[in-house]
Amino acid sequence: MDRQRLGNYGEFIARRILEKRGYLILHHKYYTRYGELDLIAKVQNQLVFVEVKTRIGKAYGSGLEAITKRKRNRLVRAALYYLQQNNFQDQPCRFDIIALNLDRQGNLLDYQLITDAFGVEGGNYY
């Protein structure tokens, strides 16, 4: 499975997992000039920007290891842009990460969901 198909499939699985946990998915693959937001959801009164990382096996490490400081900064810039464009500047929000581990046939082996994984405090995002 190529990288793009794997990512799309992982986002499909993540969406199902999150919906079962009470997330209302508002957007899938929201593109901004600062990058893509995989999923944007609402949980209770909070907007949640969800980064999905999908791996087959553990040969390349966990998906969580791929969330570098540079990646976090891009996600924050994209989220701030989304908030501004949709007049949600005062809306409480957070960043969640879901890392999926699949077998070679595409079956979910396990996943890890990190809620409120990081914040926007103290960054220089523009």
N, C-alpha and C positions, 0 to 999 in steps of 0.2 A: 504494500500500500504506500503510495507516495505521501510526502509530508502534508500537502494540502488536503488530500482526502482523509488522512489520519486526523488532522486538526478538525475538519468538519464533522467527522464521525464522533470524535471526542466531545465536541460541543453539543452534539445531539444527545449523547449519553449524559453529559453534565446537566443539560437542561432538564431531562427526566428526573435525575436525582434531586436537583434543586426544587423542582415543582412539588415533588413528594414531601419535601421539607418545608413547604409553605412559601417558597419564593414565587412571586408573580413576575414572569419574564416580560419586560417591556420592549426590549430590543435585542436583536441577535446580529453580531457583526456590524456594529455602529462605527462608521468611518469618519474620522476627523482629519484635519491637516496635520495633526500631531501623532496620528496613529490610530489603530483599531482597538475598540473595546469589544471583547468577545461577547459578553452578556451584560445587559443592564436590567436590574430587577428591582422590585420593591418588596420589602419585608417589613410588615407593620407600617410605620410611618417613615421608614428610612430607605433611601436609594442605595443600591448595592451595585458596585462595579465589580464584575467577576472575571478574573483571568483564568482561562482553562489551559492546562498543560497535560498533554497526552503522550504516553510512552508505551512502546511495546517492549516488555522486559525491562531489565535494569542495566543493560549494557552501557547506556549513556547517562546514567545517574537518574535521579528522580526529577520530575517536572518542577518541583519546588526549587531545585538548585539553579534552574534557568531564570529565576526572577532576581536579576541583578539590580544593583542600584540604578544603573542606566535604564533598565526596563521599567522599574518602579517610577522613575521620573517621567518617562514617556506616558505611562498609564495615568499619572496624576495630571499631566498637561492635557491629555485627551479628555479626562473627566472634567477638569475645570472648564474646558471649552464647551463640553456638552451642557454643563450646568449654566454657563453664561448664555448659550444659544437658546436654551429652553426656559430661561428666567427662573432657574432653581437655585440661585445663589445662596438663599437662606435655608435650603433643604438639607436636613442631616443626611450624611452619606458615609459609606465605608467602602473598603476594598477587601474582597474575599478572593481566595485562590482555591481552585479545586484541581488536584493532580490525580490523573487517572492512570492506572497501569493495566494494560490489555495483554492478552496472549496473542499469538500469531494469527489466530482465527478471528480476532476482534472481540473476544469475550472479555468482559470486565473481570479482572482478577481482584483488584482492590482500588480504593480511592482514599484520598485524604482531603478534607475540607478545612481550610483555615479561615475563620471568620475574623474580620477586622485585622487583617494581616499586616497592614502598615497604614500610616497616616500621611498627611500633607505638611505637617509642622516643620518649619525651619528650612524649607527647600527654596531654591531659586529656579523656578520652573519655566520662566520665559526669558 
